[in-house]
Amino acid sequence: MKQNRCKYCGSEFQSPDTRVVCNNCKWIDEALFSSIERYLKKYPNSNALQISEGLEISLYEVIRFIDEGRLEFSRGKFERLK
């Protein structure tokens, strides 16, 4: 087990992995992830920086979800506007 500190409340907790959110604050993380999902449904093929700026959240938050495997990269294509 690893000793971790929650990024929201600062409490220490143990977990088998390197999570950064305790069980009590997990709902905050889920709400943030839901807002990213809604943003991507509205603006598909957005990159991490666009998501960060559009939702006014840290780029680190978006990258953390990618690192956790909750978001993934996709290859979009650019088309000429008519």
All heavy atoms as an XYZ file, in Angstrom:
681
protein
N       0.834     -1.179      0.000
C       0.000      0.000      0.000
C       0.885      1.252      0.000
O       1.906      1.302      0.660
C      -0.886      0.020      1.239
C      -1.911     -1.097      1.295
S      -3.150     -0.924      0.040
C      -4.516     -0.385      1.010
N       0.430      2.252     -0.709
C       1.168      3.509     -0.783
C       0.441      4.579      0.016
O      -0.781      4.612      0.073
C       1.288      3.948     -2.236
C       2.094      2.982     -3.066
C       2.214      3.452     -4.484
C       3.030      2.433     -5.256
N       3.165      2.758     -6.635
N       1.213      5.443      0.624
C       0.663      6.560      1.380
C       0.503      7.737      0.426
O       1.464      8.182     -0.180
C       1.596      6.925      2.538
C       1.026      7.898      3.508
C      -0.051      7.288      4.398
O      -0.195      6.074      4.479
N      -0.815      8.129      5.037
N      -0.715      8.230      0.269
C      -1.003      9.326     -0.651
C      -1.651     10.483      0.093
O      -2.174     10.309      1.190
C      -1.929      8.860     -1.772
C      -1.327      7.764     -2.611
O      -0.139      7.741     -2.833
N      -2.146      6.852     -3.074
N      -1.638     11.650     -0.532
C      -2.300     12.831      0.034
C      -3.330     13.324     -0.979
O      -3.011     13.532     -2.148
C      -1.292     13.923      0.337
C      -1.909     15.152      0.978
C      -0.875     16.168      1.378
N       0.032     15.692      2.387
C      -0.202     15.721      3.703
N      -1.335     16.190      4.152
N       0.702     15.275      4.552
N      -4.554     13.532     -0.516
C      -5.645     13.981     -1.383
C      -5.375     15.402     -1.873
O      -5.046     16.287     -1.088
C      -6.978     13.927     -0.635
S      -8.377     14.484     -1.638
N      -5.542     15.610     -3.168
C      -5.281     16.925     -3.752
C      -6.358     17.933     -3.413
O      -6.158     19.129     -3.528
C      -5.135     16.818     -5.258
C      -6.383     16.354     -5.958
C      -6.216     16.323     -7.437
C      -6.671     17.655     -7.935
N      -6.208     18.078     -9.169
N      -7.534     17.469     -2.977
C      -8.626     18.387     -2.649
C      -8.673     18.745     -1.164
O      -8.732     19.909     -0.806
C      -9.978     17.805     -3.078
C     -10.097     17.626     -4.570
C     -10.195     16.366     -5.140
C     -10.092     18.715     -5.429
C     -10.299     16.197     -6.512
C     -10.181     18.560     -6.807
C     -10.289     17.300     -7.333
O     -10.377     17.142     -8.689
N      -8.661     17.752     -0.293
C      -8.809     18.032      1.148
C      -7.500     17.927      1.917
O      -7.418     18.354      3.063
C      -9.856     17.111      1.768
S      -9.364     15.378      1.867
N      -6.471     17.345      1.309
C      -5.172     17.256      1.953
C      -5.019     16.103      2.934
O      -3.962     15.938      3.528
N      -6.063     15.294      3.099
C      -5.955     14.176      4.040
C      -5.068     13.077      3.467
O      -4.965     12.905      2.252
C      -7.338     13.612      4.369
O      -7.909     13.004      3.225
N      -4.425     12.349      4.349
C      -3.586     11.241      3.922
C      -4.418      9.965      3.886
O      -5.288      9.762      4.732
C      -2.395     11.085      4.871
C      -1.425     12.231      4.786
C      -0.178     12.006      5.622
O      -0.022     10.914      6.199
O       0.637     12.934      5.683
N      -4.154      9.134      2.892
C      -4.867      7.868      2.763
C      -3.957      6.850      2.114
O      -2.963      7.207      1.484
C      -6.165      8.041      1.961
C      -5.938      8.469      0.518
C      -5.941      7.521     -0.495
C      -5.723      9.799      0.191
C      -5.734      7.905     -1.812
C      -5.516     10.190     -1.122
C      -5.526      9.237     -2.119
N      -4.292      5.600      2.275
C      -3.511      4.527      1.672
C      -4.288      3.920      0.525
O      -5.512      3.777      0.593
C      -3.203      3.445      2.700
C      -2.229      3.883      3.758
C      -1.834      2.743      4.667
O      -2.452      1.691      4.667
N      -0.781      2.952      5.443
N      -3.557      3.568     -0.530
C      -4.172      2.893     -1.663
C      -3.107      2.035     -2.347
O      -1.915      2.303     -2.211
C      -4.762      3.898     -2.644
O      -3.759      4.589     -3.315
N      -3.540      1.035     -3.086
C      -2.571      0.175     -3.765
C      -1.916      0.853     -4.973
O      -0.926      0.378     -5.489
C      -3.405     -1.029     -4.196
C      -4.803     -0.532     -4.244
C      -4.904      0.557     -3.229
N      -2.479      1.973     -5.412
C      -1.912      2.677     -6.565
C      -1.576      4.119     -6.184
O      -1.580      4.467     -5.020
C      -2.889      2.636     -7.748
C      -4.283      3.126     -7.358
O      -4.420      3.754     -6.299
O      -5.215      2.887     -8.130
N      -1.316      4.933     -7.158
C      -0.894      6.306     -6.884
C      -2.038      7.294     -7.115
O      -1.849      8.345     -7.719
C       0.307      6.688     -7.765
O      -0.054      6.487     -9.133
C       1.539      5.884     -7.417
N      -3.217      6.976     -6.633
C      -4.348      7.892     -6.764
C      -4.042      9.194     -6.034
O      -3.312      9.214     -5.054
C      -5.622      7.290     -6.164
C      -6.174      6.143     -6.971
C      -7.472      5.660     -6.431
N      -7.289      5.200     -5.055
C      -8.211      5.307     -4.108
N      -9.360      5.858     -4.354
N      -7.977      4.848     -2.897
N      -4.638     10.280     -6.493
C      -4.408     11.575     -5.856
C      -5.675     12.118     -5.203
O      -5.696     13.249     -4.755
C      -3.849     12.610     -6.867
C      -2.456     12.208     -7.327
C      -4.779     12.784     -8.047
N      -6.733     11.298     -5.158
C      -8.002     11.728     -4.579
C      -8.497     10.661     -3.605
O      -8.549      9.480     -3.942
C      -9.062     11.952     -5.686
C     -10.385     12.384     -5.096
C      -8.574     12.971     -6.696
N      -8.868     11.098     -2.391
C      -9.378     10.148     -1.398
C     -10.823      9.763     -1.731
O     -11.473     10.390     -2.578
C      -9.299     10.746      0.011
S     -10.456     12.099      0.316
N     -11.334      8.751     -1.067
C     -12.698      8.285     -1.327
C     -13.747      9.343     -0.999
O     -14.789      9.404     -1.638
C     -12.981      7.002     -0.548
C     -12.258      5.812     -1.144
O     -11.965      5.798     -2.337
N     -11.950      4.828     -0.334
N     -13.490     10.177      0.012
C     -14.448     11.217      0.378
C     -14.555     12.321     -0.672
O     -15.593     12.960     -0.786
C     -14.078     11.841      1.728
C     -14.219     10.860      2.864
O     -15.016      9.927      2.803
N     -13.442     11.059      3.908
N     -13.502     12.554     -1.416
C     -13.483     13.622     -2.427
C     -13.638     13.087     -3.853
O     -13.537     13.857     -4.815
C     -12.194     14.426     -2.312
S     -12.032     15.313     -0.759
N     -13.874     11.813     -3.984
C     -13.973     11.207     -5.310
C     -15.084     11.838     -6.142
O     -14.971     11.978     -7.351
C     -14.197      9.703     -5.171
C     -14.040      8.953     -6.450
C     -14.091      7.469     -6.204
C     -13.849      6.749     -7.514
N     -13.789      5.321     -7.343
N     -16.154     12.295     -5.487
C     -17.273     12.910     -6.213
C     -16.832     14.195     -6.924
O     -17.338     14.512     -8.003
C     -18.443     13.191     -5.275
C     -18.156     14.253     -4.257
C     -17.588     14.083     -3.025
C     -18.384     15.650     -4.397
N     -17.458     15.293     -2.391
C     -17.944     16.276     -3.212
C     -18.918     16.443     -5.411
C     -18.025     17.647     -3.011
C     -19.004     17.821     -5.204
C     -18.563     18.398     -4.011
N     -15.876     14.920     -6.358
C     -15.372     16.142     -6.999
C     -14.682     15.782     -8.311
O     -14.891     16.415     -9.350
C     -14.395     16.894     -6.068
C     -15.087     17.309     -4.782
C     -13.798     18.103     -6.774
C     -14.151     17.839     -3.706
N     -13.877     14.728     -8.255
C     -13.170     14.252     -9.438
C     -14.153     13.757    -10.499
O     -13.971     14.021    -11.686
C     -12.213     13.130     -9.029
C     -10.870     13.241     -9.702
O     -10.414     14.373     -9.951
O     -10.273     12.196     -9.980
N     -15.185     13.061    -10.076
C     -16.191     12.552    -11.021
C     -16.940     13.702    -11.685
O     -17.246     13.644    -12.880
C     -17.162     11.613    -10.316
C     -16.519     10.318     -9.833
C     -15.892      9.506    -10.951
O     -16.451      9.450    -12.066
O     -14.807      8.934    -10.721
N     -17.247     14.752    -10.934
C     -17.929     15.916    -11.501
C     -17.045     16.608    -12.541
O     -17.533     17.033    -13.596
C     -18.316     16.885    -10.390
N     -15.761     16.711    -12.249
C     -14.824     17.312    -13.193
C     -14.743     16.486    -14.467
O     -14.785     17.021    -15.576
C     -13.437     17.445    -12.554
C     -12.335     18.020    -13.427
C     -12.682     19.417    -13.898
C     -11.023     18.030    -12.664
N     -14.666     15.172    -14.309
C     -14.594     14.299    -15.478
C     -15.877     14.395    -16.304
O     -15.831     14.430    -17.530
C     -14.343     12.849    -15.054
C     -14.140     11.930    -16.216
C     -12.950     11.944    -16.929
C     -15.131     11.052    -16.614
C     -12.761     11.106    -18.018
C     -14.946     10.213    -17.697
C     -13.761     10.246    -18.396
N     -17.022     14.493    -15.643
C     -18.299     14.636    -16.352
C     -18.336     15.926    -17.166
O     -18.857     15.946    -18.286
C     -19.472     14.608    -15.372
O     -19.582     13.348    -14.782
N     -17.785     17.004    -16.623
C     -17.767     18.264    -17.371
C     -16.864     18.148    -18.599
O     -17.181     18.705    -19.651
C     -17.341     19.427    -16.477
O     -16.003     19.307    -16.085
N     -15.773     17.400    -18.478
C     -14.896     17.175    -19.638
C     -15.627     16.345    -20.688
O     -15.552     16.644    -21.882
C     -13.575     16.504    -19.214
C     -12.748     17.466    -18.370
C     -12.781     16.032    -20.430
C     -11.512     16.852    -17.750
N     -16.353     15.326    -20.253
C     -17.125     14.507    -21.201
C     -18.154     15.355    -21.948
O     -18.298     15.224    -23.166
C     -17.843     13.379    -20.461
C     -16.991     12.189    -20.164
C     -17.800     11.060    -19.551
O     -18.641     11.333    -18.664
O     -17.594      9.911    -19.979
N     -18.871     16.208    -21.223
C     -19.871     17.077    -21.865
C     -19.202     18.020    -22.872
O     -19.731     18.239    -23.965
C     -20.636     17.886    -20.817
C     -21.668     17.077    -20.063
C     -22.588     17.955    -19.234
N     -21.877     18.819    -18.289
C     -21.496     18.479    -17.082
N     -21.755     17.261    -16.627
N     -20.869     19.337    -16.298
N     -18.045     18.552    -22.500
C     -17.316     19.449    -23.400
C     -16.923     18.713    -24.680
O     -17.074     19.247    -25.784
C     -16.068     19.996    -22.699
C     -15.318     21.015    -23.526
C     -15.640     22.359    -23.459
C     -14.280     20.625    -24.375
C     -14.958     23.291    -24.222
C     -13.598     21.547    -25.136
C     -13.939     22.882    -25.060
O     -13.270     23.796    -25.831
N     -16.430     17.484    -24.533
C     -16.008     16.721    -25.708
C     -17.181     16.305    -26.586
O     -17.024     16.150    -27.792
C     -15.191     15.506    -25.276
C     -13.786     15.824    -24.786
C     -13.134     14.583    -24.194
C     -12.945     16.402    -25.911
N     -18.346     16.119    -26.002
C     -19.521     15.821    -26.825
C     -19.924     17.049    -27.633
O     -20.361     16.936    -28.775
C     -20.680     15.364    -25.949
C     -20.490     13.949    -25.459
C     -21.628     13.498    -24.584
C     -21.332     12.101    -24.064
N     -22.357     11.632    -23.129
N     -19.758     18.223    -27.034
C     -20.104     19.462    -27.723
C     -19.024     19.857    -28.731
O     -19.326     20.368    -29.802
C     -20.294     20.577    -26.697
C     -20.848     21.843    -27.268
C     -21.197     22.840    -26.177
C     -21.793     24.097    -26.772
N     -22.162     25.063    -25.741
N     -17.754     19.631    -28.369
C     -16.623     20.000    -29.225
C     -15.714     18.786    -29.435
O     -14.643     18.690    -28.839
C     -15.805     21.135    -28.598
C     -16.609     22.364    -28.283
C     -16.971     22.654    -26.969
C     -17.019     23.227    -29.288
C     -17.717     23.777    -26.663
C     -17.765     24.356    -28.987
C     -18.116     24.630    -27.683
O     -18.853     25.737    -27.380
N     -16.148     17.841    -30.271
C     -15.315     16.643    -30.485
C     -13.970     17.013    -31.122
O     -13.841     18.051    -31.759
C     -16.155     15.777    -31.432
C     -17.203     16.660    -31.982
C     -17.350     17.834    -31.076
N     -12.987     16.176    -30.906
C     -11.626     16.358    -31.433
C     -10.900     17.546    -30.820
O      -9.933     18.037    -31.393
C     -11.611     16.453    -32.961
C     -12.042     15.171    -33.611
O     -11.760     14.093    -33.113
N     -12.751     15.279    -34.717
N     -11.351     18.024    -29.668
C     -10.616     19.082    -28.968
C      -9.352     18.489    -28.364
O      -9.338     17.331    -27.958
C     -11.468     19.667    -27.843
O     -12.606     20.289    -28.364
N      -8.319     19.303    -28.300
C      -7.098     18.814    -27.662
C      -7.110     19.200    -26.177
O      -8.004     19.914    -25.715
C      -5.844     19.314    -28.385
C      -5.698     20.814    -28.367
O      -6.039     21.476    -27.392
N      -5.167     21.361    -29.448
N      -6.110     18.743    -25.452
C      -6.077     18.951    -24.003
C      -6.044     20.440    -23.651
O      -6.695     20.870    -22.699
C      -4.871     18.240    -23.396
N      -5.320     21.231    -24.414
C      -5.234     22.663    -24.140
C      -6.584     23.348    -24.380
O      -6.999     24.208    -23.601
C      -4.144     23.301    -24.999
C      -3.848     24.767    -24.737
C      -3.446     24.985    -23.278
C      -2.757     25.262    -25.667
N      -7.278     22.960    -25.431
C      -8.590     23.538    -25.704
C      -9.584     23.194    -24.599
O     -10.381     24.036    -24.194
C      -9.110     23.046    -27.058
C      -8.349     23.608    -28.229
C      -8.676     22.904    -29.531
O      -8.949     21.709    -29.553
N      -8.649     23.660    -30.619
N      -9.535     21.951    -24.109
C     -10.411     21.541    -23.015
C     -10.094     22.361    -21.773
O     -10.991     22.889    -21.107
C     -10.255     20.035    -22.720
C     -10.704     19.204    -23.917
C     -11.038     19.644    -21.468
C     -10.319     17.741    -23.831
N      -8.812     22.486    -21.476
C      -8.365     23.238    -20.314
C      -8.848     24.687    -20.370
O      -9.387     25.209    -19.391
C      -6.840     23.188    -20.246
O      -6.335     24.115    -19.346
N      -8.673     25.336    -21.498
C      -9.083     26.726    -21.637
C     -10.594     26.866    -21.674
O     -11.150     27.790    -21.092
C      -8.465     27.329    -22.897
C      -6.969     27.518    -22.788
C      -6.327     28.010    -24.073
O      -7.008     28.047    -25.128
O      -5.139     28.345    -24.034
N     -11.282     25.946    -22.353
C     -12.734     26.013    -22.470
C     -13.450     25.833    -21.140
O     -14.477     26.462    -20.892
N     -12.899     24.976    -20.286
C     -13.524     24.714    -18.985
C     -12.873     25.506    -17.852
O     -13.307     25.406    -16.702
C     -13.456     23.216    -18.668
C     -14.262     22.310    -19.582
C     -14.037     20.859    -19.227
C     -15.747     22.646    -19.495
N     -11.820     26.257    -18.194
C     -11.072     27.031    -17.205
C     -10.572     26.149    -16.056
O     -10.767     26.434    -14.877
C     -11.914     28.192    -16.676
C     -12.273     29.181    -17.750
C     -13.130     30.327    -17.260
O     -13.492     30.355    -16.071
O     -13.434     31.207    -18.079
N      -9.937     25.045    -16.448
C      -9.319     24.132    -15.486
C      -7.846     23.991    -15.844
O      -7.425     24.377    -16.934
C      -9.996     22.743    -15.466
C      -9.910     22.067    -16.835
C     -11.432     22.846    -14.994
C     -10.419     20.644    -16.867
N      -7.095     23.432    -14.955
C      -5.671     23.233    -15.187
C      -5.441     22.185    -16.278
O      -6.151     21.181    -16.351
C      -5.014     22.780    -13.881
O      -3.722     22.301    -14.113
N      -4.448     22.435    -17.102
C      -4.061     21.456    -18.119
C      -3.659     20.148    -17.445
O      -3.899     19.063    -17.973
C      -2.924     22.011    -18.973
C      -2.420     21.151    -20.116
C      -3.536     20.862    -21.106
C      -1.267     21.851    -20.812
N      -3.057     20.254    -16.257
C      -2.663     19.079    -15.491
C      -3.854     18.147    -15.236
O      -3.713     16.926    -15.289
C      -2.040     19.507    -14.159
C      -1.936     18.389    -13.148
C      -0.940     17.435    -13.253
C      -2.860     18.275    -12.107
C      -0.849     16.398    -12.345
C      -2.775     17.241    -11.199
C      -1.772     16.311    -11.318
O      -1.695     15.279    -10.419
N      -5.023     18.714    -14.984
C      -6.211     17.891    -14.718
C      -6.547     17.028    -15.934
O      -6.839     15.839    -15.806
C      -7.413     18.767    -14.367
C      -7.268     19.557    -13.114
C      -7.253     18.693    -11.868
O      -7.760     17.563    -11.893
O      -6.714     19.166    -10.856
N      -6.524     17.619    -17.111
C      -6.847     16.886    -18.337
C      -5.789     15.809    -18.581
O      -6.119     14.652    -18.871
C      -6.938     17.845    -19.544
C      -7.260     17.079    -20.822
C      -7.966     18.936    -19.286
N      -4.528     16.160    -18.426
C      -3.441     15.206    -18.645
C      -3.511     14.061    -17.638
O      -3.239     12.910    -17.971
C      -2.081     15.918    -18.614
C      -1.983     16.849    -19.827
C      -0.927     14.932    -18.596
C      -0.801     17.775    -19.822
N      -3.915     14.371    -16.410
C      -4.037     13.316    -15.390
C      -5.091     12.281    -15.803
O      -4.873     11.081    -15.677
C      -4.408     13.919    -14.037
C      -4.504     12.902    -12.928
C      -4.683     13.573    -11.585
N      -5.865     14.400    -11.503
C      -7.076     13.949    -11.179
N      -7.262     12.677    -10.919
N      -8.105     14.766    -11.123
N      -6.202     12.738    -16.358
C      -7.225     11.795    -16.818
C      -6.710     10.957    -17.992
O      -7.064      9.791    -18.129
C      -8.512     12.518    -17.205
C      -9.311     13.005    -16.033
C      -9.676     14.331    -15.922
C      -9.698     12.141    -15.027
C     -10.415     14.791    -14.851
C     -10.432     12.575    -13.939
C     -10.793     13.913    -13.854
N      -5.875     11.542    -18.828
C      -5.252     10.779    -19.918
C      -4.314      9.731    -19.336
O      -4.341      8.564    -19.721
C      -4.504     11.718    -20.890
C      -5.486     12.626    -21.615
C      -3.670     10.906    -21.887
C      -4.847     13.762    -22.391
N      -3.477     10.146    -18.369
C      -2.538      9.218    -17.732
C      -3.261      8.080    -17.019
O      -2.767      6.953    -16.986
C      -1.638      9.951    -16.736
C      -0.631     10.863    -17.407
O      -0.413     10.706    -18.627
O      -0.082     11.740    -16.716
N      -4.428      8.371    -16.440
C      -5.201      7.341    -15.747
C      -5.926      6.423    -16.718
O      -6.498      5.416    -16.312
C      -6.231      7.987    -14.817
C      -5.625      8.678    -13.619
C      -6.656      9.397    -12.772
O      -7.854      9.445    -13.164
O      -6.268      9.921    -11.724
N      -5.936      6.767    -18.002
C      -6.614      5.943    -18.994
C      -8.096      6.244    -19.123
O      -8.825      5.524    -19.797
N      -8.555      7.311    -18.502
C      -9.970      7.669    -18.576
C     -10.274      8.476    -19.826
O     -11.406      8.512    -20.288
C     -10.380      8.440    -17.336
C     -10.262      7.576    -16.084
C     -10.593      8.328    -14.851
N     -12.015      8.577    -14.781
C     -12.591      9.267    -13.797
N     -11.862      9.762    -12.825
N     -13.885      9.463    -13.797
N      -9.269      9.136    -20.379
C      -9.365      9.826    -21.664
C      -8.273      9.268    -22.547
O      -7.227      8.857    -22.062
C      -9.147     11.334    -21.499
C     -10.204     12.137    -20.782
C      -9.728     13.572    -20.602
C     -11.516     12.111    -21.524
N      -8.515      9.288    -23.830
C      -7.482      8.792    -24.733
C      -7.387      9.678    -25.958
O      -8.306     10.433    -26.275
C      -7.744      7.346    -25.144
C      -9.061      7.127    -25.820
C      -9.323      5.660    -26.107
O      -9.012      4.822    -25.258
O      -9.836      5.389    -27.196
N      -6.247      9.582    -26.607
C      -6.007     10.353    -27.818
C      -6.731      9.689    -28.979
O      -6.894      8.478    -29.024
C      -4.507     10.378    -28.157
C      -3.686     11.131    -27.167
C      -2.939     10.456    -26.219
C      -3.655     12.508    -27.184
C      -2.170     11.144    -25.313
C      -2.893     13.206    -26.278
C      -2.147     12.521    -25.336
N      -7.141     10.495    -29.921
C      -7.666      9.952    -31.177
C      -7.102     10.795    -32.309
O      -6.717     11.941    -32.114
C      -9.191      9.968    -31.199
O      -9.662     11.294    -31.241
N      -7.049     10.223    -33.433
C      -6.516     10.933    -34.594
C      -7.688     11.563    -35.346
O      -8.464     10.879    -35.994
C      -5.787      9.972    -35.511
C      -4.633      9.284    -34.839
C      -3.360      9.924    -35.296
N      -2.250      9.217    -34.691
C      -1.240      9.826    -34.144
N      -1.204     11.132    -34.126
N      -0.262      9.159    -33.616
N      -7.813     12.864    -35.203
C      -8.842     13.576    -35.954
C      -8.310     13.955    -37.326
O      -7.131     13.809    -37.614
N      -9.167     14.429    -38.155
C      -8.706     14.897    -39.447
C      -9.219     16.315    -39.676
O     -10.278     16.694    -39.177
C      -9.166     13.979    -40.582
C     -10.647     13.884    -40.764
C     -10.984     12.975    -41.910
C     -12.495     12.974    -42.142
N     -12.890     12.188    -43.261
N      -8.435     17.089    -40.369
C      -8.805     18.459    -40.662
C      -9.422     18.490    -42.050
O      -8.964     17.823    -42.975
C      -7.582     19.372    -40.613
C      -7.018     19.502    -39.233
C      -5.971     18.707    -38.820
C      -7.563     20.395    -38.336
C      -5.447     18.830    -37.559
C      -7.037     20.520    -37.072
C      -5.985     19.729    -36.655
N     -10.460     19.278    -42.188
C     -11.095     19.430    -43.491
C     -11.182     20.899    -43.819
O     -11.268     21.743    -42.926
C     -12.500     18.816    -43.472
C     -12.500     17.313    -43.251
C     -13.894     16.746    -43.214
O     -14.870     17.503    -43.351
O     -14.017     15.523    -43.035
N     -11.187     21.199    -45.085
C     -11.310     22.580    -45.528
C     -12.745     23.041    -45.332
O     -13.683     22.337    -45.670
C     -10.918     22.689    -46.992
C     -10.963     24.097    -47.537
C     -10.575     24.117    -48.999
N      -9.183     23.703    -49.143
C      -8.175     24.532    -49.299
N      -8.395     25.841    -49.343
N      -6.951     24.087    -49.435
N     -12.905     24.225    -44.754
C     -14.247     24.796    -44.587
C     -14.729     25.337    -45.929
O     -13.972     25.885    -46.704
C     -14.228     25.922    -43.557
C     -13.866     25.511    -42.133
C     -13.780     26.740    -41.253
C     -14.916     24.562    -41.587
N     -16.014     25.185    -46.176
C     -16.580     25.676    -47.448
C     -17.141     27.063    -47.275
O     -17.520     27.496    -46.271
C     -17.674     24.742    -47.924
C     -17.134     23.388    -48.265
C     -18.220     22.484    -48.736
C     -17.620     21.111    -49.034
N     -18.581     20.181    -49.525
